[in-house]
Amino acid sequence: MTIIDRIRPYLPVRRWRDPPPRVNAVRLSGVIGSVGGFRPGLTLETTAPLLARAFATPGLKAVALLVNSPGGSPVQSSLIAGRIRQLSEEKKVPVIAFVEDVAASGGYWLACAADEIFADESSIVGSVGVISQSFGLHEAIGRLGIERRVYTAGTRKSVLDPFRPEDPEDVALLRGIQTEIHDAFKRHVRARRGDRLKGDEATLFSGAFWTGRSGLDHGLVDGIGDVRSTLRARFGETVAVRLVTAERGWRLLRGFPFGGRIEAAAQGAVVGALAAVEDRALWSRYGL
């Protein structure tokens, strides 16, 4: 017997602890699409780096999506959701969505990219539909003595011009496009939610929206809960949740001469103000 063997019983025992379960979280908050100004919306360009970093950590138990969006661009909704599914399948990491104030329209499209959806009982979910809004101003400019002059090459280049009387052919064209987008939205929800959906599709896909509690009854979400309590119940009290954030930096005015910076800042402020009005209109549809 060696000296080490003789003293081994008296040596302190070192117990190695397993690392805590790890979950990375990505916040998907705001209007979907390029809104301009100093506050970019949710697009594939802005979210792809965050998603890539979120899925890059080895040994992840899950990636959590913190969704708070009233919707926006159907194209960007589809692109972002598609990237989430690609990364989830490539890395073999499940995705869990947590709805904050609202996941409606395109926001719900994003939430459906997850394998499971949780919401607060007062969250707003659903709005599986397509909307287009405009104004008819042809009578207003007539009363003001304004003559509208439009010159086009192509008979359909001035479709849905708000300064002309409504044209039934224009409306039919728009409704056809809306139907195609709506069909794509419905296919996505069916594919992701499957037999968890409850009730007739005429109601579920009518564009209506519900609270999280009612959304649970309709199968739009899987449970009521917040990110902290749900992940602790799922992975244990020691679960470590890390929020993946964008790299910070002031890049908006780089490359402009001094005078150009002032002009660019002024233009950005105007565009940002207009975008804020549009954003406000989207959020206000859901009483927020």
C-alpha positions in Angstrom: 0.0 0.0 0.0 1.4 3.4 -1.0 1.4 6.5 1.2 -1.4 8.0 -0.9 -3.6 5.0 -0.3 -3.0 5.2 3.4 -3.9 8.9 3.7 -6.7 8.9 1.1 -9.5 8.3 3.7 -8.4 11.4 5.5 -8.3 13.7 2.5 -11.2 16.2 2.0 -13.7 15.0 -0.6 -14.2 17.5 -3.4 -17.6 17.3 -4.9 -18.0 18.7 -8.4 -21.3 20.3 -9.1 -23.0 20.1 -12.4 -23.4 23.5 -14.2 -26.9 25.0 -13.8 -29.3 24.5 -16.7 -28.9 27.3 -19.2 -31.5 29.1 -21.2 -30.8 32.1 -23.6 -33.6 34.6 -24.1 -34.2 37.0 -27.0 -36.5 39.9 -26.8 -38.7 40.5 -29.9 -40.4 43.8 -29.1 -42.0 46.4 -31.3 -43.5 46.8 -34.7 -42.4 44.3 -37.3 -40.8 45.8 -40.4 -38.6 48.7 -41.4 -40.2 51.7 -39.6 -37.3 54.1 -40.3 -35.9 56.9 -38.0 -33.7 56.2 -35.0 -35.8 53.2 -33.8 -35.6 50.3 -36.3 -38.4 47.8 -36.2 -38.1 44.0 -36.1 -36.6 42.7 -39.3 -34.5 39.7 -40.2 -31.6 42.1 -40.5 -31.9 43.3 -36.9 -32.9 40.0 -35.3 -30.7 37.5 -37.1 -27.5 38.3 -35.2 -29.3 38.0 -31.8 -30.9 34.7 -32.8 -27.5 33.3 -34.0 -25.9 34.3 -30.7 -28.8 32.9 -28.7 -28.5 29.4 -30.3 -24.7 29.4 -30.3 -24.2 28.5 -26.6 -23.4 24.7 -26.2 -25.6 22.7 -23.9 -28.6 24.9 -23.9 -31.9 23.6 -22.5 -34.0 26.0 -24.5 -34.1 29.4 -26.2 -36.9 31.7 -24.8 -38.6 34.3 -27.0 -39.9 37.3 -25.2 -42.6 38.5 -27.6 -44.3 41.9 -27.4 -45.5 43.0 -30.8 -48.7 44.2 -32.4 -47.6 42.9 -35.8 -46.5 44.7 -39.0 -44.8 43.3 -42.1 -46.0 39.8 -43.0 -42.8 39.2 -45.0 -40.5 40.1 -42.1 -42.7 38.0 -39.8 -42.3 35.0 -42.0 -38.5 35.5 -42.4 -37.8 35.9 -38.7 -40.0 32.9 -37.8 -38.3 30.9 -40.5 -34.9 31.7 -39.1 -36.0 30.7 -35.6 -37.2 27.3 -36.9 -34.0 26.8 -38.9 -31.7 27.4 -35.9 -33.9 25.3 -33.6 -33.7 22.3 -35.9 -30.0 22.7 -36.7 -29.0 23.1 -33.0 -31.6 20.6 -31.7 -32.7 23.3 -29.1 -36.4 23.7 -28.3 -37.9 27.2 -28.3 -40.4 28.6 -25.8 -42.3 31.9 -26.4 -43.5 34.1 -23.6 -46.1 36.7 -24.6 -45.9 40.0 -22.7 -48.5 42.7 -23.5 -49.4 41.5 -27.0 -48.5 38.9 -29.6 -51.1 39.8 -32.3 -51.1 39.5 -36.1 -47.4 39.3 -37.0 -46.5 39.2 -33.3 -48.5 35.9 -33.1 -46.8 34.7 -36.2 -43.5 35.1 -34.4 -44.8 33.4 -31.2 -45.9 30.4 -33.3 -42.3 29.8 -34.3 -41.8 28.4 -30.8 -42.6 24.9 -29.8 -44.6 26.2 -26.9 -46.3 29.5 -26.1 -47.0 30.9 -22.6 -48.8 34.2 -21.9 -50.1 36.3 -19.0 -53.8 35.8 -18.5 -54.3 39.5 -19.6 -52.0 39.3 -22.6 -53.5 39.9 -26.1 -53.0 37.0 -28.6 -54.3 36.1 -32.0 -55.5 38.5 -34.7 -54.8 36.0 -37.5 -55.8 38.2 -40.4 -54.6 40.8 -42.8 -55.5 44.5 -42.8 -54.8 47.5 -45.1 -55.8 51.0 -44.2 -55.9 54.2 -46.3 -58.0 57.4 -46.8 -60.1 58.7 -49.6 -59.1 62.3 -50.2 -60.4 63.1 -53.7 -63.3 65.2 -52.4 -61.2 67.1 -49.9 -58.7 68.3 -52.5 -61.6 69.2 -54.8 -63.0 71.5 -52.2 -59.6 73.0 -51.7 -59.3 73.7 -55.4 -56.4 71.4 -55.8 -55.9 69.5 -59.1 -54.3 66.1 -58.9 -51.9 65.4 -61.8 -50.5 61.9 -62.2 -48.6 60.6 -65.2 -47.9 56.9 -65.5 -46.5 54.4 -68.0 -48.6 51.3 -67.3 -52.3 51.3 -66.7 -52.1 49.9 -63.1 -49.3 52.0 -61.7 -51.6 54.3 -59.8 -53.6 51.6 -58.1 -55.3 52.6 -54.8 -54.3 56.3 -55.2 -56.1 58.0 -52.2 -56.6 61.1 -54.3 -58.8 59.3 -56.8 -62.3 57.8 -56.3 -62.2 54.2 -55.2 -61.9 51.8 -58.2 -63.6 48.3 -57.8 -60.8 46.8 -59.8 -58.2 48.2 -57.4 -60.2 46.8 -54.4 -60.4 43.4 -56.0 -56.6 43.4 -56.6 -56.0 44.3 -53.0 -58.3 41.7 -51.7 -56.7 39.1 -53.8 -53.3 39.9 -52.3 -54.7 40.0 -48.8 -56.2 36.5 -49.3 -52.9 35.1 -50.4 -51.1 36.5 -47.4 -53.9 35.4 -45.1 -53.6 31.8 -46.5 -49.9 31.8 -45.8 -50.5 33.0 -42.2 -53.1 30.3 -41.6 -50.8 27.6 -43.0 -48.1 28.7 -40.6 -50.4 28.6 -37.6 -51.9 25.2 -38.6 -48.4 23.8 -39.1 -47.1 25.1 -35.7 -50.1 24.6 -33.5 -51.6 21.5 -35.1 -54.3 19.7 -33.1 -53.8 22.0 -30.2 -56.1 24.5 -31.9 -59.6 24.3 -30.5 -62.7 25.6 -32.3 -63.7 26.3 -35.8 -61.2 28.0 -38.2 -63.7 30.6 -39.2 -63.4 32.0 -35.7 -59.8 31.4 -35.1 -58.7 32.9 -38.4 -61.2 35.7 -38.5 -58.7 38.4 -37.3 -60.2 38.3 -33.8 -58.0 38.5 -30.8 -58.3 37.3 -27.2 -56.8 37.5 -23.8 -54.2 35.0 -22.8 -56.8 33.1 -20.7 -59.2 32.9 -23.6 -56.4 32.2 -26.0 -55.6 29.1 -23.9 -59.2 27.9 -24.3 -58.8 28.3 -28.1 -55.4 26.5 -28.2 -53.6 29.6 -29.3 -51.2 29.3 -26.3 -50.1 26.3 -24.2 -50.2 27.8 -20.7 -50.4 30.8 -18.4 -47.2 31.9 -16.9 -44.2 34.2 -16.9 -40.7 33.4 -18.1 -39.1 33.1 -14.6 -41.6 30.9 -12.9 -42.2 28.7 -16.0 -38.5 28.1 -16.6 -37.9 27.3 -12.9 -40.7 24.8 -12.9 -39.4 23.2 -16.1 -35.7 23.2 -15.5 -35.3 23.6 -11.7 -34.6 26.5 -9.3 -31.0 26.9 -10.5 -31.8 27.6 -14.1 -29.6 30.4 -15.5 -31.4 32.7 -18.0 -29.3 35.1 -20.0 -30.8 37.8 -22.1 -29.0 38.1 -25.5 -28.8 41.8 -26.4 -27.5 43.7 -29.4 -24.1 45.3 -29.5 -24.3 48.9 -28.6 -22.7 51.7 -30.6 -23.4 55.1 -32.2 -23.4 54.4 -35.9 -26.3 56.5 -37.2 -24.4 59.5 -38.4 -21.0 57.9 -39.3 -19.7 59.0 -42.7 -21.6 62.3 -42.9 -19.8 65.6 -43.0 -20.7 67.9 -40.1 -23.4 69.7 -42.0 -24.7 66.4 -43.4 -24.9 65.1 -39.9 -27.3 67.9 -38.8 -29.4 67.4 -41.9 -29.5 63.6 -41.5 -30.4 64.0 -37.8 -33.3 66.4 -38.8 -34.5 64.0 -41.4 -34.3 61.1 -39.1 -36.3 63.0 -36.5 -39.1 63.7 -38.9 -39.2 60.1 -40.2 -39.0 58.8 -36.7 -42.0 61.0 -35.7 -44.1 59.7 -38.5 -43.1 56.1 -37.7 -44.1 56.7 -34.1 -47.6 57.7 -35.2 -47.9 54.5 -37.3 -46.6 52.4 -34.4 -49.1 54.0 -32.1 -51.9 53.2 -34.4 -50.9 49.5 -34.4 -50.6 49.3 -30.7 -53.9 51.2 -30.1 -55.9 48.5 -32.0 -55.4 46.3 -29.0 -56.1 49.0 -26.4 -52.5 49.5 -25.5 
